[in-house]
Amino acid sequence: MALLGAMIKTLTAALLALAALALPAKAATFSMKRGLNLDQWTTWTGEEKWNDPKAILPYPEWRKFLTEADLKALKNAGFDFLRMPVDPSPFLSDETLALRDELYTTVLDSARMINRAGLKVIVDLHLIPTGGNRKIGMSEVMDDPATFDAYVEVVRKMAHTLSGEDPSQVAFELMNEPIVDCDETGTNLWPDRQKKLFAAARSSATRLTLILTGGCYSNADSLAKIDPKAIPDDNIIWAFHSYDPFLLTHQGATWAGDFIRYVTGLPYPLTAVPRARLDVVLDTIRDRIRAEAPWTRRSGMLAYLDEQVVNMDTPDKLVGLMDAPFKTVEDWGKANGVKPEDITLGEFGMIRQEYGSAYVMPAEYRAAYVKDMIARAEAHGFSWSVWSYGGAFGIVDAFGGDKAEPNVMDAIRSLH
């Protein structure tokens, strides 16, 4: 009889646990307003060294450079949360098998370190493309079903790792900027994949707010294609990214396609300088394209440059261009009952200096752009997080131990 009673108790507990999982979570337990993206990597080691604790731990890599005092300085500057990119590739690599548990533990330690500094944190699984130093990146996860399944398990384990944290202080973003559904064939693969990721995360972390997004680099139009009702859960924040106008925000970025690397020297806005001076800059860019671009691409690039400039060469045109993603997301939110506070502009910013390039974007242009984007986000009631602490887009750090110009941080401090 005692055995039967114990079995009934066990069964009842199991059914209650299942019922709790089946019930939709309450409204988002995590709230945020003003944030900064931490760096992902700066001196990232090759995969052949990922089995060396000294090379890979603590994780993420910013832990080697930033102190709690650095984090507290961000709190004092007016930020209330940090978005913490975590490269998932080591969790998918055979090189880290012996260190896998330590990797998860040190991500948790990093989130707690941010919380101790008085800041909330989004743990952001942030895939990047493969290169010479890694075998698995975004394309492998998206193109190979077995690798995607392995990624789902990383999401499940990371959610479990974070599941005991205060849900008002820690949120979990399942994938940064999925590169899928961007082609002209009109694929719609991302919604089902995101549902699988969501199910894995929610089964492991029942209380945490989960950050979800649209496909194709998390742009606004892709978010507008998502049906939020297909995921029956209110403990969700929806993210989109905007770097519009790309022509100005990514000047000189060699990794951002074969056109933008030839573009440097444009002001923000284009009307910040006299038209004659702007024409000199544009002629310099055209000369560079004619001299350096593959000859089969030159005429197309020159035409594209002219087309982009015409789309933003007056204040009204530029405002329309920059407003468009916000209006798209606002309309989507209204149509689907998603409140503005449950929407975040997860990334925006303007390049400071491309790796290895001599050209540095004038700091006043960067500050003006960031200020204008923050004003848009806050006018719509969206939270925001600027990209990023250091690196090419750094607003605190530059390269080689140098500090970025203070203009962008001063603009953010002025929001107090």
C-alpha positions in Angstrom: 0.0 0.0 0.0 2.8 2.4 0.9 4.5 1.6 -2.4 1.2 2.3 -4.3 0.9 5.6 -2.4 4.5 6.6 -3.3 3.8 5.7 -6.9 0.7 7.9 -7.0 2.6 10.8 -5.4 5.4 10.5 -8.0 2.9 10.3 -10.8 0.9 13.3 -9.5 4.2 15.3 -9.3 5.1 14.3 -12.8 1.7 15.3 -14.2 1.9 18.7 -12.4 5.3 19.3 -13.8 4.1 18.5 -17.3 1.1 20.8 -16.8 3.3 23.6 -15.8 5.4 23.1 -18.9 2.2 23.1 -21.1 0.8 26.3 -19.6 1.9 29.5 -21.4 4.3 31.5 -19.3 3.1 34.8 -17.8 4.0 38.2 -19.5 7.7 38.8 -19.9 9.6 38.6 -16.6 12.5 40.5 -18.0 12.3 44.2 -18.8 14.9 46.5 -20.2 15.4 50.0 -21.7 19.0 51.0 -22.7 21.7 48.5 -23.5 25.1 47.9 -25.0 26.4 44.8 -26.8 29.6 43.4 -25.4 32.3 42.3 -27.8 32.3 38.8 -29.1 35.9 38.2 -29.7 39.0 40.4 -30.4 41.9 38.0 -30.5 40.0 34.8 -31.0 42.1 31.7 -31.1 41.9 29.0 -33.8 39.8 25.9 -33.2 42.9 23.8 -32.8 43.5 25.5 -29.5 40.0 25.2 -28.1 41.1 22.2 -26.1 43.4 24.4 -24.1 41.8 25.9 -21.0 44.2 28.9 -21.0 43.2 29.7 -24.5 39.5 29.5 -24.2 38.6 30.1 -20.6 37.1 32.2 -19.1 34.3 32.5 -21.7 33.2 34.7 -23.5 36.6 36.3 -24.3 35.8 39.8 -23.0 36.3 38.3 -19.5 40.1 38.4 -20.2 39.9 42.2 -20.5 37.0 43.7 -18.6 36.7 44.1 -14.8 33.6 44.6 -12.6 34.7 48.2 -12.4 34.4 48.5 -16.2 30.9 47.0 -16.1 29.9 49.3 -13.2 31.1 52.3 -15.3 28.5 51.2 -18.0 25.8 51.2 -15.3 26.9 54.7 -14.3 26.8 55.8 -17.9 23.0 55.1 -18.0 22.8 51.5 -19.4 20.5 49.1 -17.5 21.4 45.9 -19.4 24.1 44.3 -21.5 23.6 42.0 -24.4 26.3 39.4 -24.1 27.2 37.6 -27.3 28.3 34.0 -26.8 29.9 32.2 -29.8 28.2 28.7 -29.9 30.8 27.2 -32.2 33.0 25.9 -29.3 30.0 24.1 -27.9 29.7 22.3 -31.2 33.4 21.4 -31.6 35.0 18.1 -30.8 38.0 20.0 -29.5 36.1 21.2 -26.4 34.6 17.8 -25.3 36.8 17.7 -22.1 36.0 21.4 -21.3 32.3 21.5 -22.3 30.9 21.7 -18.8 33.4 24.4 -17.8 32.4 26.4 -20.9 28.7 26.4 -19.8 29.7 27.2 -16.2 31.9 30.2 -17.2 29.1 31.6 -19.4 26.9 31.5 -16.3 29.6 33.1 -14.2 29.9 35.9 -16.8 26.2 36.6 -16.7 26.4 36.7 -12.9 29.3 39.1 -13.1 27.2 41.5 -15.1 24.3 41.2 -12.6 26.7 42.0 -9.8 27.6 45.2 -11.5 23.9 46.2 -11.3 23.1 45.4 -14.9 20.7 42.9 -16.4 21.9 40.6 -19.1 20.8 38.9 -22.3 22.8 35.8 -23.0 22.9 35.9 -26.8 24.0 32.8 -28.8 25.8 34.6 -31.6 26.9 32.4 -34.6 29.4 33.9 -37.0 30.5 32.6 -40.4 33.2 30.0 -40.6 36.7 31.1 -41.5 40.2 29.7 -41.4 39.9 29.2 -37.6 36.7 27.3 -37.2 34.7 24.4 -38.8 31.2 25.3 -37.8 29.4 28.6 -38.2 26.1 30.0 -39.3 25.9 28.3 -42.8 26.7 24.9 -41.4 24.0 25.2 -38.7 21.5 26.4 -41.3 22.4 24.0 -44.2 23.1 20.7 -42.4 20.1 19.1 -40.5 22.4 17.2 -38.1 24.4 20.3 -37.2 21.1 22.2 -36.6 20.0 19.4 -34.3 23.3 19.7 -32.4 22.7 23.5 -32.1 19.2 22.8 -30.7 20.9 20.7 -28.0 23.3 23.6 -27.2 20.2 25.8 -26.8 18.6 23.3 -24.5 21.8 22.9 -22.4 22.4 26.7 -22.2 18.8 27.3 -21.2 19.2 24.6 -18.5 22.4 26.3 -17.3 20.6 29.6 -16.9 17.3 28.3 -15.7 18.0 28.9 -12.0 18.8 32.6 -12.4 16.5 35.4 -11.4 14.3 35.8 -14.5 14.1 39.6 -13.9 17.9 39.8 -14.3 18.7 37.2 -17.0 17.2 36.6 -20.5 18.2 34.2 -23.2 18.4 34.9 -26.9 18.3 31.7 -29.0 20.1 32.8 -32.2 21.5 36.1 -33.4 20.7 37.2 -37.0 19.8 33.9 -38.6 21.0 33.9 -42.2 18.1 32.1 -43.8 15.1 33.1 -46.0 17.1 35.9 -47.6 17.1 34.5 -51.2 14.7 35.4 -53.9 13.1 31.9 -54.0 11.0 33.0 -51.1 11.8 30.2 -48.6 10.1 30.4 -45.2 12.3 28.0 -43.2 13.0 30.1 -40.2 9.6 30.0 -38.3 9.7 26.2 -37.9 13.3 26.2 -37.0 12.7 28.9 -34.4 9.8 26.9 -33.0 12.3 23.9 -32.4 14.8 26.2 -30.7 12.0 27.7 -28.6 10.7 24.3 -27.5 14.2 23.2 -26.5 14.8 26.4 -24.5 11.4 26.5 -22.8 11.5 22.9 -21.8 14.8 23.6 -19.9 14.1 27.1 -18.7 10.4 27.6 -17.8 10.7 31.1 -16.2 13.3 32.9 -18.3 12.2 35.5 -20.9 13.3 34.2 -24.3 14.4 36.6 -27.1 13.1 35.6 -30.6 13.5 37.3 -33.9 12.8 37.2 -37.7 15.0 35.5 -40.3 17.5 37.2 -42.7 19.8 39.0 -40.3 16.9 39.9 -38.0 15.7 42.7 -40.2 12.3 44.4 -39.7 10.7 42.9 -42.8 11.6 39.4 -41.7 10.1 40.0 -38.2 6.9 41.1 -39.9 6.6 37.7 -41.5 6.6 35.9 -38.1 3.3 34.9 -36.6 3.9 35.4 -32.8 0.7 33.5 -32.1 2.4 30.3 -33.5 4.4 30.3 -30.3 1.9 30.2 -27.4 3.9 32.0 -24.8 3.8 35.5 -23.4 7.3 35.4 -21.8 8.9 36.5 -25.1 10.6 39.7 -26.3 10.9 40.1 -30.0 14.1 41.5 -31.5 14.9 43.3 -34.8 18.2 44.9 -36.0 18.7 48.0 -38.1 21.8 49.5 -39.5 20.0 51.7 -42.1 21.3 53.3 -44.1 24.0 50.6 -44.6 25.9 52.8 -47.1 26.8 55.1 -44.2 26.9 52.8 -41.2 29.3 50.1 -42.7 31.8 52.3 -44.6 34.9 50.4 -45.4 33.8 47.1 -43.9 35.6 44.5 -46.0 33.4 41.6 -44.6 30.1 43.2 -45.5 29.9 42.4 -49.2 32.1 43.4 -52.2 30.8 46.9 -52.6 30.9 48.7 -49.3 34.7 48.2 -48.8 35.2 51.0 -51.5 33.0 53.5 -49.6 34.7 55.8 -47.0 34.4 59.5 -46.2 30.7 59.9 -46.4 29.2 62.2 -43.7 26.1 61.5 -41.6 23.8 62.9 -42.7 24.9 63.5 -46.3 23.7 67.1 -45.9 26.2 67.7 -43.0 28.7 69.0 -45.6 28.2 71.3 -48.6 27.1 69.5 -51.8 30.4 70.4 -53.5 32.4 68.7 -50.8 30.1 65.6 -50.9 30.6 65.4 -54.6 34.4 65.3 -54.1 34.0 62.4 -51.7 31.7 60.6 -54.1 34.1 61.1 -57.0 36.9 59.6 -54.9 34.7 56.5 -54.2 33.9 56.2 -57.9 37.6 56.4 -58.8 38.4 53.7 -56.2 35.7 51.4 -57.7 37.0 52.0 -61.2 40.5 51.2 -60.1 40.1 48.3 -57.7 36.7 46.6 -58.2 36.4 43.5 -60.6 35.7 44.9 -64.0 32.5 42.9 -64.4 31.1 44.6 -61.2 32.2 48.1 -61.8 29.2 49.5 -63.7 26.8 47.8 -61.3 28.6 49.2 -58.3 28.7 52.8 -59.7 25.0 52.6 -60.5 24.2 51.2 -57.0 26.2 54.0 -55.4 24.2 56.7 -57.3 20.9 55.0 -56.5 21.7 54.8 -52.7 22.8 58.5 -52.6 19.7 59.7 -54.3 17.6 57.8 -51.7 19.1 59.8 -48.8 20.4 63.1 -50.2 17.7 65.3 -48.5 16.7 65.3 -44.8 13.1 64.1 -45.7 14.4 61.1 -47.7 16.9 60.1 -44.9 14.2 60.3 -42.3 11.9 58.1 -44.4 14.6 55.6 -44.9 15.5 55.4 -41.2 11.9 55.4 -40.0 10.8 52.5 -42.3 12.0 49.6 -40.2 10.5 51.1 -37.0 7.1 51.6 -38.7 7.2 48.0 -40.1 7.8 46.6 -36.6 5.3 48.9 -35.0 2.6 47.9 -37.5 3.4 44.2 -36.9 3.2 44.6 -33.2 -0.2 46.4 -33.3 -1.5 43.7 -35.7 -0.4 40.9 -33.5 -1.0 42.3 -30.0 2.7 42.6 -29.2 3.3 45.5 -26.8 6.1 48.0 -27.5 7.9 47.0 -24.3 8.1 43.5 -25.6 10.1 44.6 -28.7 13.8 45.5 -28.7 16.1 47.0 -31.3 18.8 44.5 -30.5 21.6 46.0 -32.7 22.3 49.3 -34.4 25.4 51.4 -34.7 28.0 53.0 -37.0 31.4 51.7 -37.8 34.3 53.5 -36.2 37.2 51.9 -38.1 37.6 48.7 -40.1 40.2 46.2 -39.0 43.5 47.2 -40.6 42.1 50.4 -42.3 43.6 53.8 -41.7 40.2 55.5 -42.1 38.4 56.5 -38.9 34.8 57.7 -39.1 34.5 61.2 -37.5 33.1 60.8 -34.0 30.5 63.5 -34.4 28.8 61.5 -37.2 28.7 58.4 -35.1 27.2 60.2 -32.2 24.6 61.9 -34.3 23.6 58.6 -35.9 23.3 56.7 -32.6 21.4 59.6 -31.0 18.9 59.6 -33.9 18.4 55.8 -33.7 17.9 55.9 -29.9 15.3 58.7 -30.4 13.4 56.5 -32.8 13.5 53.4 -30.6 12.3 55.3 -27.5 9.6 57.2 -29.4 8.2 53.8 -30.3 8.5 52.5 -26.8 11.2 49.9 -27.8 14.2 49.0 -25.8 17.6 49.2 -27.5 21.2 48.0 -27.4 23.9 49.7 -29.4 26.7 47.7 -31.1 29.2 47.6 -29.5 31.7 48.0 -26.6 34.9 47.7 -28.7 36.1 46.5 -32.0 35.2 48.0 -35.4 32.0 49.6 -34.0 33.5 50.3 -30.6 32.0 53.2 -28.5 34.1 52.5 -25.4 37.3 50.8 -26.7 39.1 51.2 -30.0 41.9 48.9 -31.2 45.2 48.0 -29.5 44.2 49.1 -26.0 43.1 52.6 -27.2 39.9 54.2 -26.2 37.2 55.2 -28.7 36.4 58.9 -28.9 33.9 59.9 -26.1 31.2 61.4 -28.4 28.9 58.4 -28.6 29.1 57.6 -24.8 28.6 61.3 -24.0 25.4 61.3 -26.2 24.2 58.3 -24.2 25.1 59.8 -20.8 23.1 62.9 -21.8 19.9 60.8 -21.9 19.9 60.5 -18.0 
